[in-house]
Amino acid sequence: MRKAFEEELINLHEQFYQMGLMVSESIYQSVKGFTAHDKITAEKVVNNDHYINEQQVIIETKSIELIALQQPVTSDLRRIITIMKACADLERMGDHAVSVAKATIRVKGNKKDRAIENNLAIMAEKVKKLVERSLTAFIETDLKEAKKIASKDSEIDQVAFDIHKQTLEEMKKDSELVLGATNYILVAGNLERISDYVTNLCEWIIYLESGKIVELNTHNTLDNTSFK
């Protein structure tokens, strides 16, 4: 019975990882569509979002079944709960990718700024890499890597701030840019929020190992006794 349960846990981790890769690809494609003004790619991101949602339901349903039928010990229970929580964070990342894609679909011949768009593409690549690194760290329960990844959030915040500032400056210079530029601020904001959810994943990695909820970017630690 124990071996079968461990195989179920491994399978659950694999499903989580695959969902994460789907989300990572959605992030990449959404910004690619936005900067290339490719509405077809953007529409695919929107239309494919239900696959991410379905994967979340599958993972959460399987997690509940494992808890109900296997009555796991404390450490295994914490692992299952952590996957469910982290899964919800992945789904929210996917929602932000959809928001970026919808911004692409809304654009109707607005004036564009290639320099800002290039910066958004660079930001998106950085965020995508953080998502992928956090997934690997989660699967490997790599606390050291989790802390390194979380420390990068401030860099993403700075990039978002710089793009916001750059956009406002360009809008002041050219009023024709105003309508299109508001979407630049929206996209940067969505990418920044995705980075925040990456930090959440890193915090779940710490919780998985220690049973403590640690706010990595504020240095506040709370003991959680529910699953010790």
N, CA, C and O of each residue as an XYZ file, in Angstrom:
912
protein
N       0.833     -1.208      0.000
C       0.000      0.000      0.000
C       0.869      1.260      0.000
O       0.572      2.225     -0.704
N       1.936      1.244      0.789
C       2.804      2.402      0.877
C       3.459      2.708     -0.463
O       3.571      3.870     -0.856
N       3.888      1.667     -1.161
C       4.530      1.869     -2.452
C       3.555      2.474     -3.451
O       3.914      3.364     -4.221
N       2.331      1.988     -3.431
C       1.311      2.521     -4.342
C       1.032      3.992     -4.039
O       0.849      4.801     -4.948
N       1.002      4.325     -2.750
C       0.750      5.705     -2.349
C       1.890      6.608     -2.802
O       1.651      7.715     -3.286
N       3.116      6.149     -2.650
C       4.268      6.942     -3.071
C       4.252      7.168     -4.584
O       4.631      8.238     -5.061
N       3.814      6.165     -5.326
C       3.692      6.322     -6.776
C       2.635      7.356     -7.124
O       2.792      8.118     -8.078
N       1.562      7.381     -6.350
C       0.502      8.379     -6.547
C       1.043      9.787     -6.284
O       0.708     10.731     -7.000
N       1.878      9.918     -5.256
C       2.469     11.210     -4.943
C       3.409     11.678     -6.062
O       3.404     12.849     -6.441
N       4.202     10.757     -6.575
C       5.103     11.077     -7.682
C       4.305     11.542     -8.893
O       4.670     12.509     -9.561
N       3.213     10.839     -9.164
C       2.351     11.199    -10.286
C       1.732     12.578    -10.079
O       1.593     13.355    -11.024
N       1.364     12.873     -8.836
C       0.784     14.179     -8.510
C       1.804     15.286     -8.763
O       1.463     16.341     -9.297
N       3.046     15.045     -8.382
C       4.113     16.007     -8.631
C       4.315     16.220    -10.130
O       4.516     17.348    -10.581
N       4.260     15.150    -10.884
C       4.457     15.249    -12.332
C       3.326     16.065    -12.970
O       3.569     16.886    -13.855
N       2.100     15.837    -12.519
C       0.969     16.600    -13.043
C       1.113     18.085    -12.705
O       0.801     18.953    -13.520
N       1.586     18.356    -11.504
C       1.817     19.742    -11.090
C       2.877     20.392    -11.983
O       2.710     21.523    -12.441
N       3.957     19.669    -12.221
C       5.043     20.196    -13.043
C       4.560     20.480    -14.463
O       4.899     21.511    -15.044
N       3.772     19.567    -15.018
C       3.246     19.751    -16.366
C       2.313     20.956    -16.426
O       2.331     21.709    -17.400
N       1.499     21.139    -15.391
C       0.643     22.325    -15.333
C       1.501     23.585    -15.314
O       1.183     24.569    -15.980
N       2.587     23.550    -14.549
C       3.493     24.690    -14.481
C       4.103     25.029    -15.831
O       4.235     26.203    -16.178
N       4.474     24.008    -16.593
C       5.031     24.242    -17.928
C       3.986     24.846    -18.856
O       4.306     25.692    -19.690
N       2.744     24.412    -18.712
C       1.653     24.993    -19.500
C       1.501     26.482    -19.186
O       1.312     27.297    -20.089
N       1.584     26.821    -17.924
C       1.470     28.213    -17.499
C       2.654     29.027    -18.031
O       2.476     30.137    -18.531
N       3.853     28.472    -17.919
C       5.048     29.150    -18.404
C       4.935     29.453    -19.903
O       5.276     30.547    -20.352
N       4.459     28.487    -20.653
C       4.287     28.679    -22.093
C       3.216     29.727    -22.378
O       3.351     30.522    -23.309
N       2.164     29.728    -21.585
C       1.096     30.718    -21.751
C       1.625     32.134    -21.526
O       1.268     33.063    -22.250
N       2.487     32.286    -20.506
C       3.094     33.592    -20.230
C       3.929     34.044    -21.433
O       3.819     35.177    -21.901
N       4.756     33.133    -21.909
C       5.640     33.449    -23.033
C       4.845     33.830    -24.281
O       5.140     34.830    -24.934
N       3.832     33.022    -24.605
C       3.052     33.262    -25.808
C       2.223     34.538    -25.709
O       2.024     35.232    -26.706
N       1.740     34.846    -24.509
C       0.909     36.039    -24.355
C       1.712     37.310    -24.648
O       1.232     38.214    -25.331
N       2.936     37.366    -24.125
C       3.765     38.551    -24.352
C       4.312     38.553    -25.778
O       4.447     39.611    -26.394
N       4.619     37.392    -26.289
C       5.064     37.293    -27.683
C       3.978     37.827    -28.609
O       4.253     38.582    -29.541
N       2.736     37.420    -28.334
C       1.619     37.904    -29.141
C       1.444     39.409    -29.007
O       1.141     40.098    -29.981
N       1.636     39.911    -27.795
C       1.449     41.340    -27.554
C       2.500     42.162    -28.291
O       2.163     43.122    -28.984
N       3.762     41.794    -28.148
C       4.839     42.588    -28.753
C       4.896     42.424    -30.271
O       5.407     43.296    -30.974
N       4.367     41.302    -30.776
C       4.332     41.083    -32.226
C       3.013     41.546    -32.834
O       2.822     41.484    -34.049
N       2.105     42.013    -31.974
C       0.775     42.448    -32.414
C       0.071     41.316    -33.165
O      -0.564     41.513    -34.201
N       0.216     40.140    -32.595
C      -0.306     38.917    -33.212
C      -1.562     38.471    -32.452
O      -1.470     37.806    -31.420
N      -2.704     38.835    -32.965
C      -3.954     38.524    -32.281
C      -4.284     37.025    -32.330
O      -4.972     36.508    -31.449
N      -3.799     36.346    -33.345
C      -4.052     34.903    -33.442
C      -3.378     34.173    -32.277
O      -3.984     33.314    -31.637
N      -2.115     34.527    -32.010
C      -1.405     33.933    -30.873
C      -2.100     34.288    -29.565
O      -2.240     33.445    -28.679
N      -2.531     35.533    -29.451
C      -3.223     35.974    -28.239
C      -4.517     35.197    -28.021
O      -4.832     34.802    -26.898
N      -5.253     34.985    -29.088
C      -6.512     34.242    -28.987
C      -6.270     32.792    -28.575
O      -7.081     32.202    -27.861
N      -5.158     32.221    -29.022
C      -4.819     30.851    -28.624
C      -4.565     30.777    -27.125
O      -4.969     29.817    -26.469
N      -3.889     31.802    -26.581
C      -3.628     31.836    -25.137
C      -4.947     31.861    -24.375
O      -5.125     31.131    -23.400
N      -5.866     32.704    -24.824
C      -7.175     32.805    -24.170
C      -7.938     31.493    -24.281
O      -8.506     31.008    -23.303
N      -7.944     30.927    -25.475
C      -8.708     29.691    -25.716
C      -8.118     28.474    -25.009
O      -8.839     27.536    -24.669
N      -6.796     28.495    -24.789
C      -6.137     27.356    -24.145
C      -6.145     27.436    -22.625
O      -5.722     26.500    -21.945
N      -6.624     28.547    -22.098
C      -6.613     28.727    -20.642
C      -7.442     27.661    -19.925
O      -7.147     27.295    -18.787
N      -8.474     27.172    -20.598
C      -9.318     26.164    -19.930
C      -8.553     24.877    -19.672
O      -8.896     24.130    -18.755
N      -7.521     24.604    -20.468
C      -6.707     23.409    -20.213
C      -5.966     23.543    -18.878
O      -5.841     22.578    -18.125
N      -5.478     24.760    -18.601
C      -4.818     25.011    -17.316
C      -5.811     24.859    -16.173
O      -5.498     24.257    -15.146
N      -7.003     25.405    -16.355
C      -8.042     25.292    -15.323
C      -8.439     23.835    -15.087
O      -8.650     23.413    -13.950
N      -8.535     23.080    -16.172
C      -8.882     21.662    -16.055
C      -7.795     20.897    -15.302
O      -8.086     20.025    -14.483
N      -6.551     21.234    -15.590
C      -5.443     20.566    -14.911
C      -5.482     20.849    -13.417
O      -5.201     19.970    -12.603
N      -5.833     22.080    -13.064
C      -5.957     22.420    -11.650
C      -7.029     21.563    -10.978
O      -6.823     21.047     -9.880
N      -8.162     21.417    -11.639
C      -9.256     20.606    -11.076
C      -8.820     19.158    -10.897
O      -9.120     18.531     -9.881
N      -8.108     18.631    -11.892
C      -7.636     17.243    -11.824
C      -6.698     17.061    -10.629
O      -6.831     16.104     -9.867
N      -5.750     17.987    -10.471
C      -4.771     17.892     -9.387
C      -5.456     18.017     -8.028
O      -5.168     17.246     -7.112
N      -6.350     18.975     -7.900
C      -7.029     19.176     -6.616
C      -7.936     17.988     -6.276
O      -8.012     17.570     -5.120
N      -8.618     17.450     -7.284
C      -9.480     16.287     -7.054
C      -8.666     15.085     -6.603
O      -9.045     14.369     -5.676
N      -7.525     14.875     -7.285
C      -6.653     13.756     -6.921
C      -6.094     13.939     -5.512
O      -5.974     12.977     -4.754
N      -5.757     15.172     -5.173
C      -5.212     15.463     -3.840
C      -6.236     15.133     -2.760
O      -5.907     14.508     -1.752
N      -7.463     15.552     -2.975
C      -8.532     15.281     -2.004
C      -8.768     13.776     -1.864
O      -8.992     13.275     -0.762
N      -8.715     13.069     -2.978
C      -8.896     11.607     -2.943
C      -7.794     10.944     -2.126
O      -8.054     10.034     -1.340
N      -6.568     11.404     -2.317
C      -5.443     10.820     -1.574
C      -5.605     11.053     -0.075
O      -5.326     10.164      0.731
N      -6.055     12.246      0.295
C      -6.251     12.556      1.707
C      -7.371     11.703      2.299
O      -7.252     11.174      3.404
N      -8.459     11.582      1.543
C      -9.626     10.867      2.047
C      -9.414      9.356      2.107
O      -9.845      8.700      3.056
N      -8.755      8.812      1.098
C      -8.656      7.356      0.989
C      -7.393      6.783      1.635
O      -7.402      5.657      2.132
N      -6.312      7.559      1.625
C      -5.032      7.029      2.112
C      -4.699      7.448      3.546
O      -3.840      6.847      4.191
N      -5.387      8.487      4.041
C      -5.105      9.000      5.385
C      -3.591      9.132      5.614
O      -3.022      8.459      6.472
N      -2.957     10.007      4.835
C      -1.491     10.130      4.876
C      -0.966     10.635      6.212
O      -1.662     11.323      6.959
N       0.287     10.272      6.490
C       0.949     10.753      7.699
C       1.242     12.237      7.533
O       1.065     12.800      6.453
N       1.690     12.858      8.609
C       1.829     14.322      8.647
C       2.652     14.884      7.489
O       2.214     15.822      6.823
N       3.832     14.329      7.242
C       4.709     14.868      6.195
C       4.082     14.730      4.811
O       4.192     15.634      3.983
N       3.430     13.605      4.564
C       2.774     13.399      3.269
C       1.560     14.315      3.121
O       1.289     14.828      2.035
N       0.844     14.512      4.200
C      -0.312     15.409      4.169
C       0.134     16.833      3.833
O      -0.509     17.528      3.046
N       1.237     17.250      4.437
C       1.752     18.578      4.158
C       2.142     18.700      2.685
O       1.913     19.738      2.064
N       2.716     17.666      2.144
C       3.114     17.684      0.733
C       1.889     17.838     -0.168
O       1.910     18.618     -1.120
N       0.834     17.101      0.131
C      -0.375     17.173     -0.692
C      -1.026     18.553     -0.589
O      -1.423     19.140     -1.596
N      -1.130     19.059      0.630
C      -1.711     20.386      0.839
C      -0.905     21.452      0.108
O      -1.466     22.376     -0.482
N       0.412     21.312      0.153
C       1.283     22.279     -0.507
C       1.062     22.278     -2.011
O       1.024     23.338     -2.636
N       0.918     21.111     -2.588
C       0.661     21.021     -4.027
C      -0.649     21.715     -4.379
O      -0.725     22.428     -5.380
N      -1.670     21.511     -3.570
C      -2.966     22.139     -3.828
C      -2.849     23.664     -3.774
O      -3.395     24.363     -4.628
N      -2.139     24.173     -2.771
C      -1.965     25.611     -2.634
C      -1.145     26.177     -3.796
O      -1.505     27.200     -4.378
N      -0.055     25.513     -4.123
C       0.811     25.974     -5.201
C       0.101     25.899     -6.547
O       0.318     26.733     -7.425
N      -0.738     24.903     -6.694
C      -1.523     24.733     -7.911
C      -2.425     25.945     -8.140
O      -2.579     26.406     -9.271
N      -3.012     26.452     -7.074
C      -3.866     27.639     -7.166
C      -3.062     28.850     -7.614
O      -3.561     29.680     -8.374
N      -1.817     28.958     -7.147
C      -0.954     30.060     -7.568
C      -0.622     29.963     -9.056
O      -0.576     30.976     -9.753
N      -0.394     28.753     -9.536
C      -0.140     28.570    -10.964
C      -1.338     29.016    -11.793
O      -1.185     29.658    -12.833
N      -2.533     28.669    -11.320
C      -3.743     29.036    -12.058
C      -3.869     30.546    -12.156
O      -4.279     31.072    -13.191
N      -3.520     31.245    -11.084
C      -3.588     32.708    -11.094
C      -2.552     33.298    -12.054
O      -2.817     34.305    -12.711
N      -1.380     32.676    -12.136
C      -0.398     33.114    -13.129
C      -0.986     33.015    -14.532
O      -0.823     33.915    -15.356
N      -1.665     31.915    -14.783
C      -2.306     31.718    -16.080
C      -3.339     32.790    -16.363
O      -3.477     33.238    -17.501
N      -4.065     33.204    -15.338
C      -5.060     34.269    -15.496
C      -4.398     35.580    -15.917
O      -4.938     36.320    -16.739
N      -3.233     35.858    -15.353
C      -2.523     37.088    -15.720
C      -2.006     37.014    -17.156
O      -1.977     38.024    -17.859
N      -1.603     35.836    -17.587
C      -1.189     35.669    -18.987
C      -2.371     35.930    -19.915
O      -2.207     36.531    -20.977
N      -3.543     35.487    -19.522
C      -4.755     35.732    -20.306
C      -5.054     37.233    -20.376
O      -5.482     37.733    -21.416
N      -4.832     37.942    -19.283
C      -5.048     39.394    -19.273
C      -4.149     40.084    -20.290
O      -4.570     41.020    -20.970
N      -2.907     39.615    -20.390
C      -1.983     40.164    -21.385
C      -2.487     39.872    -22.795
O      -2.462     40.738    -23.670
N      -2.941     38.648    -22.998
C      -3.450     38.254    -24.319
C      -4.670     39.082    -24.703
O      -4.807     39.493    -25.855
N      -5.545     39.323    -23.753
C      -6.748     40.119    -24.035
C      -6.398     41.555    -24.382
O      -7.096     42.196    -25.168
N      -5.319     42.065    -23.798
C      -4.855     43.410    -24.145
C      -4.441     43.457    -25.611
O      -4.662     44.456    -26.296
N      -3.842     42.374    -26.085
C      -3.444     42.284    -27.494
C      -4.659     42.313    -28.395
O      -4.673     42.998    -29.418
N      -5.670     41.570    -28.012
C      -6.888     41.482    -28.826
C      -7.621     42.824    -28.873
O      -8.252     43.153    -29.878
N      -7.538     43.598    -27.787
C      -8.230     44.880    -27.718
C      -7.590     45.950    -28.600
O      -8.271     46.860    -29.074
N      -6.286     45.836    -28.816
C      -5.554     46.885    -29.542
C      -6.079     47.007    -30.980
O      -6.224     46.018    -31.699
N      -6.356     48.253    -31.368
C      -6.896     48.501    -32.713
C      -6.092     49.617    -33.391
O      -6.535     50.764    -33.450
N      -4.948     49.277    -33.882
C      -4.155     50.224    -34.651
C      -3.568     51.378    -33.863
O      -3.251     52.423    -34.431
N      -3.421     51.196    -32.543
C      -2.827     52.260    -31.745
C      -1.348     52.420    -32.067
O      -0.681     51.465    -32.468
N      -0.848     53.625    -31.890
C       0.570     53.869    -32.134
C       1.408     53.070    -31.151
O       1.019     52.891    -29.997
N       2.556     52.589    -31.608
C       3.372     51.678    -30.809
C       4.753     52.277    -30.529
O       5.220     53.180    -31.223
N       5.373     51.744    -29.501
C       6.740     52.148    -29.151
C       7.579     50.882    -29.048
O       7.440     50.106    -28.102
N       8.445     50.685    -30.024
C       9.231     49.443    -30.097
C      10.185     49.288    -28.925
O      10.416     48.169    -28.468
N      10.740     50.378    -28.432
C      11.693     50.283    -27.321
C      11.008     49.737    -26.070
O      11.558     48.880    -25.379
N       9.812     50.234    -25.785
C       9.074     49.741    -24.620
C       8.678     48.289    -24.819
O       8.766     47.481    -23.894
N       8.247     47.965    -26.014
C       7.841     46.590    -26.301
C       9.013     45.627    -26.156
O       8.843     44.509    -25.671
N      10.192     46.055    -26.572
C      11.386     45.221    -26.395
C      11.683     45.000    -24.912
O      12.067     43.903    -24.506
N      11.506     46.037    -24.119
C      11.728     45.904    -22.679
C      10.704     44.965    -22.041
O      11.027     44.217    -21.118
N       9.477     45.012    -22.537
C       8.446     44.091    -22.047
C       8.804     42.645    -22.400
O       8.603     41.734    -21.597
N       9.332     42.444    -23.603
C       9.730     41.094    -24.019
C      10.864     40.564    -23.140
O      10.871     39.392    -22.765
N      11.815     41.431    -22.818
C      12.929     41.045    -21.940
C      12.413     40.708    -20.552
O      12.837     39.721    -19.951
N      11.493     41.530    -20.037
C      10.893     41.286    -18.725
C      10.161     39.954    -18.708
O      10.274     39.183    -17.755
N       9.411     39.695    -19.770
C       8.652     38.443    -19.853
C       9.566     37.235    -19.838
O       9.244     36.224    -19.214
N      10.696     37.321    -20.512
C      11.652     36.209    -20.543
C      12.222     35.957    -19.155
O      12.396     34.809    -18.746
N      12.513     37.038    -18.430
C      13.030     36.895    -17.063
C      11.989     36.210    -16.163
O      12.316     35.313    -15.386
N      10.746     36.649    -16.284
C       9.680     36.081    -15.460
C       9.462     34.613    -15.810
O       9.291     33.776    -14.924
N       9.469     34.308    -17.093
C       9.288     32.922    -17.539
C      10.368     32.017    -16.945
O      10.072     30.911    -16.493
N      11.612     32.482    -16.946
C      12.709     31.687    -16.395
C      12.533     31.475    -14.892
O      12.844     30.403    -14.372
N      12.035     32.498    -14.197
C      11.796     32.359    -12.758
C      10.694     31.334    -12.490
O      10.777     30.554    -11.541
N       9.674     31.344    -13.328
C       8.600     30.355    -13.185
C       9.170     28.941    -13.331
O       8.887     28.063    -12.517
N       9.965     28.735    -14.365
C      10.524     27.411    -14.628
C      11.486     26.981    -13.526
O      11.492     25.818    -13.122
N      12.300     27.918    -13.039
C      13.219     27.596    -11.940
C      12.446     27.230    -10.664
O      12.830     26.317     -9.933
N      11.364     27.951    -10.415
C      10.581     27.671     -9.212
C       9.905     26.310     -9.291
O       9.753     25.630     -8.276
N       9.502     25.912    -10.484
C       8.896     24.587    -10.656
C       9.903     23.492    -10.334
O       9.588     22.536     -9.626
N      11.110     23.637    -10.856
C      12.157     22.648    -10.585
C      12.493     22.615     -9.097
O      12.655     21.543     -8.513
N      12.595     23.789     -8.492
C      12.897     23.856     -7.060
C      11.787     23.209     -6.240
O      12.048     22.569     -5.221
N      10.562     23.378     -6.686
C       9.428     22.784     -5.976
C       9.502     21.261     -6.025
O       9.346     20.588     -5.006
N       9.740     20.734     -7.203
C       9.805     19.277     -7.367
C      10.963     18.686     -6.576
O      10.852     17.591     -6.026
N      12.070     19.412     -6.521
C      13.271     18.919     -5.837
C      13.342     19.361     -4.369
O      14.291     19.022     -3.662
N      12.342     20.113     -3.918
C      12.317     20.679     -2.564
C      13.663     21.337     -2.249
O      14.298     21.036     -1.238
N      14.076     22.235     -3.132
C      15.367     22.901     -3.033
C      15.187     24.252     -2.332
O      14.863     25.249     -2.976
N      15.397     24.282     -1.023
C      15.174     25.496     -0.241
C      16.140     26.611     -0.618
O      15.751     27.776     -0.690
N      17.394     26.257     -0.857
C      18.399     27.251     -1.202
C      18.039     27.949     -2.514
O      18.142     29.170     -2.627
N      17.622     27.167     -3.491
C      17.229     27.719     -4.783
C      15.960     28.564     -4.641
O      15.829     29.612     -5.272
N      15.042     28.101     -3.815
C      13.794     28.844     -3.603
C      14.083     30.251     -3.089
O      13.478     31.220     -3.548
N      14.998     30.362     -2.146
C      15.343     31.676     -1.583
C      16.024     32.553     -2.635
O      15.790     33.761     -2.684
N      16.862     31.951     -3.471
C      17.526     32.706     -4.537
C      16.498     33.259     -5.520
O      16.567     34.418     -5.931
N      15.545     32.403     -5.887
C      14.519     32.813     -6.849
C      13.676     33.946     -6.280
O      13.410     34.937     -6.960
N      13.261     33.792     -5.029
C      12.424     34.817     -4.392
C      13.145     36.161     -4.318
O      12.515     37.215     -4.405
N      14.457     36.119     -4.157
C      15.227     37.362     -4.057
C      15.220     38.151     -5.363
O      15.526     39.343     -5.373
N      14.871     37.484     -6.466
C      14.831     38.140     -7.770
C      13.568     38.976     -7.966
O      13.474     39.749     -8.920
N      12.603     38.822     -7.069
C      11.336     39.534     -7.231
C      11.534     41.047     -7.231
O      10.856     41.767     -7.964
N      12.456     41.524     -6.414
C      12.706     42.969     -6.364
C      13.243     43.483     -7.696
O      12.979     44.624     -8.076
N      14.001     42.638     -8.411
C      14.509     43.029     -9.719
C      13.364     43.178    -10.713
O      13.346     44.108    -11.519
N      12.408     42.253    -10.647
C      11.242     42.323    -11.529
C      10.402     43.555    -11.193
O       9.892     44.230    -12.087
N      10.263     43.840     -9.903
C       9.533     45.040     -9.481
C      10.185     46.294    -10.071
O       9.497     47.208    -10.526
N      11.509     46.321    -10.057
C      12.235     47.479    -10.585
C      12.031     47.609    -12.091
O      11.839     48.712    -12.604
N      12.072     46.480    -12.796
C      11.853     46.508    -14.250
C      10.457     47.037    -14.556
O      10.280     47.856    -15.458
N       9.466     46.565    -13.798
C       8.087     47.032    -13.995
C       7.996     48.541    -13.751
O       7.338     49.264    -14.499
N       8.663     49.000    -12.701
C       8.674     50.437    -12.388
C       9.321     51.238    -13.517
O       8.821     52.290    -13.916
N      10.449     50.716    -14.028
C      11.159     51.413    -15.101
C      10.307     51.502    -16.368
O      10.289     52.533    -17.040
N       9.602     50.416    -16.687
C       8.746     50.418    -17.874
C       7.587     51.399    -17.686
O       7.217     52.130    -18.605
N       7.031     51.398    -16.494
C       5.952     52.341    -16.171
C       6.443     53.783    -16.364
O       5.774     54.595    -17.004
N       7.603     54.084    -15.812
C       8.172     55.427    -15.912
C       8.477     55.787    -17.366
O       8.170     56.888    -17.824
N       9.086     54.841    -18.081
C       9.419     55.059    -19.488
C       8.159     55.321    -20.310
O       8.141     56.190    -21.182
N       7.117     54.563    -20.020
C       5.862     54.710    -20.754
C       5.240     56.081    -20.521
O       4.792     56.736    -21.462
N       5.215     56.504    -19.277
C       4.650     57.821    -18.962
C       5.426     58.948    -19.645
O       4.846     59.919    -20.129
N       6.743     58.793    -19.671
C       7.570     59.815    -20.316
C       7.290     59.899    -21.814
O       7.226     60.991    -22.378
N       7.123     58.748    -22.453
C       6.844     58.726    -23.883
C       5.441     59.253    -24.179
O       5.220     59.895    -25.205
N       4.498     58.981    -23.280
C       3.139     59.486    -23.452
C       3.108     61.017    -23.409
O       2.349     61.653    -24.140
N       3.936     61.590    -22.547
C       4.005     63.056    -22.448
C       4.570     63.665    -23.731
O       4.171     64.755    -24.141
N       5.497     62.954    -24.355
C       6.122     63.453    -25.584
C       5.200     63.327    -26.792
O       5.236     64.149    -27.707
N       4.363     62.270    -26.779
C       3.547     61.973    -27.956
C       2.150     61.551    -27.525
O       1.957     60.438    -27.037
N       1.193     62.422    -27.702
C      -0.181     62.140    -27.263
C      -0.815     60.996    -28.055
O      -1.746     60.351    -27.573
N      -0.319     60.744    -29.256
C      -0.874     59.659    -30.065
C      -0.546     58.286    -29.479
O      -1.148     57.277    -29.846
N       0.416     58.273    -28.564
C       0.848     57.012    -27.967
C      -0.015     56.610    -26.767
O       0.064     55.478    -26.289
N      -0.836     57.543    -26.287
C      -1.536     57.338    -25.019
C      -2.367     56.064    -24.980
O      -2.233     55.278    -24.042
N      -3.222     55.840    -25.972
C      -4.115     54.674    -25.936
C      -3.342     53.359    -25.908
O      -3.648     52.467    -25.117
N      -2.343     53.247    -26.775
C      -1.560     52.016    -26.815
C      -0.671     51.843    -25.603
O      -0.445     50.721    -25.149
N      -0.162     52.950    -25.074
C       0.791     52.888    -23.970
C       0.158     52.432    -22.668
O       0.838     51.855    -21.819
N      -1.124     52.679    -22.497
C      -1.797     52.202    -21.283
C      -1.719     50.681    -21.199
O      -1.682     50.115    -20.106
N      -1.695     50.029    -22.343
C      -1.561     48.573    -22.354
C      -0.158     48.129    -21.953
O       0.009     47.042    -21.401
N       0.853     48.955    -22.224
C       2.209     48.627    -21.787
C       2.264     48.555    -20.261
O       2.874     47.655    -19.684
N       1.610     49.525    -19.627
C       1.578     49.545    -18.162
C       0.817     48.332    -17.639
O       1.210     47.729    -16.641
N      -0.271     47.977    -18.314
C      -1.065     46.810    -17.916
C      -0.248     45.520    -18.021
O      -0.274     44.692    -17.111
N       0.472     45.352    -19.126
C       1.259     44.131    -19.330
C       2.376     44.035    -18.292
O       2.596     42.973    -17.710
N       3.073     45.130    -18.063
C       4.148     45.128    -17.058
C       3.585     44.781    -15.683
O       4.210     44.051    -14.914
N       2.403     45.309    -15.381
C       1.775     45.008    -14.093
C       1.414     43.551    -13.951
O       1.580     42.972    -12.878
N       0.919     42.944    -15.024
C       0.582     41.528    -14.978
C       1.820     40.655    -14.815
O       1.791     39.656    -14.096
N       2.892     41.027    -15.471
C       4.140     40.275    -15.328
C       4.688     40.400    -13.911
O       5.224     39.443    -13.352
N       4.547     41.587    -13.344
C       5.003     41.798    -11.970
C       4.201     40.938    -10.996
O       4.758     40.401    -10.038
N       2.898     40.807    -11.235
C       2.058     39.977    -10.374
C       2.429     38.497    -10.524
O       2.399     37.753     -9.544
N       2.772     38.072    -11.722
C       3.204     36.689    -11.926
C       4.459     36.420    -11.094
O       4.595     35.363    -10.478
N       5.366     37.388    -11.086
C       6.582     37.250    -10.278
C       6.244     37.112     -8.798
O       6.900     36.362     -8.075
N       5.219     37.838     -8.346
C       4.781     37.709     -6.950
C       4.321     36.287     -6.655
O       4.600     35.748     -5.584
N       3.616     35.684     -7.605
C       3.146     34.308     -7.406
C       4.303     33.309     -7.439
O       4.238     32.254     -6.808
N       5.358     33.647     -8.177
C       6.574     32.824     -8.131
C       7.129     32.824     -6.711
O       7.540     31.783     -6.198
N       7.139     33.994     -6.081
C       7.588     34.078     -4.691
C       6.708     33.220     -3.791
O       7.203     32.557     -2.880
N       5.399     33.233     -4.050
C       4.492     32.364     -3.290
C       4.905     30.897     -3.402
O       4.927     30.169     -2.410
N       5.233     30.473     -4.631
C       5.665     29.082     -4.833
C       6.906     28.788     -3.999
O       7.022     27.725     -3.389
N       7.825     29.735     -3.983
C       9.051     29.552     -3.198
C       8.740     29.436     -1.712
O       9.384     28.668     -0.997
N       7.762     30.193     -1.252
C       7.360     30.117      0.151
C       6.730     28.769      0.466
O       6.892     28.249      1.570
N       6.010     28.198     -0.499
C       5.425     26.865     -0.287
C       6.519     25.802     -0.209
O       6.364     24.795      0.482
N       7.617     26.027     -0.915
C       8.737     25.086     -0.842
C       9.306     25.070      0.577
O       9.603     24.008      1.125
N       9.453     26.248      1.158
C       9.948     26.352      2.532
C       8.969     25.665      3.486
O       9.375     24.930      4.386
N       7.695     25.911      3.279
C       6.670     25.310      4.133
C       6.687     23.782      4.025
O       6.535     23.074      5.021
N       6.874     23.293      2.805
C       6.894     21.852      2.578
C       7.965     21.178      3.419
O       7.752     20.090      3.954
N       9.102     21.820      3.530
C      10.221     21.221      4.245
C      10.148     21.471      5.760
O      10.500     20.603      6.559
N       9.687     22.668      6.137
C       9.804     23.073      7.539
C       8.486     23.122      8.311
O       8.482     23.081      9.541
N       7.369     23.208      7.587
C       6.091     23.378      8.261
C       5.873     24.810      8.716
O       4.941     25.089      9.471
N       6.739     25.733      8.257
C       6.614     27.140      8.621
C       6.277     27.980      7.390
O       6.829     27.771      6.310
N       5.366     28.929      7.570
C       5.045     29.871      6.508
C       6.003     31.048      6.621
O       5.988     31.789      7.605
N       6.834     31.207      5.599
C       7.868     32.242      5.615
C       7.585     33.239      4.497
O       7.476     32.852      3.334
N       7.466     34.515      4.842
C       7.316     35.556      3.837
C       8.721     35.973      3.410
O       9.372     36.779      4.075
N       9.168     35.420      2.308
C      10.573     35.533      1.926
C      11.029     36.958      1.659
O      12.193     37.289      1.888
N      10.138     37.797      1.183
C      10.555     39.150      0.840
C      10.322     40.171      1.943
O      10.636     41.350      1.781
N       9.764     39.712      3.082
C       9.562     40.641      4.195
C      10.227     40.130      5.466
O      10.233     40.813      6.490
N      10.787     38.921      5.395
C      11.546     38.341      6.511
C      10.697     38.072      7.751
O      11.199     38.065      8.875
N       9.407     37.854      7.525
C       8.531     37.505      8.641
C       8.245     36.021      8.614
O       7.896     35.483      7.563
N       8.381     35.352      9.728
C       8.166     33.917      9.800
C       7.094     33.608     10.825
O       7.111     34.121     11.944
N       6.158     32.757     10.420
C       5.089     32.332     11.326
C       5.142     30.822     11.469
O       5.270     30.109     10.474
N       5.045     30.337     12.676
C       4.956     28.900     12.869
C       3.575     28.429     12.445
O       2.567     29.060     12.763
N       3.538     27.319     11.727
C       2.260     26.724     11.368
C       2.233     25.328     11.967
O       3.048     24.481     11.602
N       1.325     25.086     12.862
C       1.323     23.814     13.589
C       0.307     22.825     13.044
O       0.168     21.716     13.560
N      -0.411     23.234     11.986
C      -1.506     22.386     11.505
C      -1.044     21.040     11.003
O      -1.748     20.042     11.165
N       0.145     20.994     10.387
C       0.552     19.753      9.739
C       1.924     19.302     10.223
O       2.639     18.605      9.502
N       2.297     19.695     11.443
C       3.584     19.236     11.990
C       3.452     17.828     12.521
O       4.424     17.263     13.022
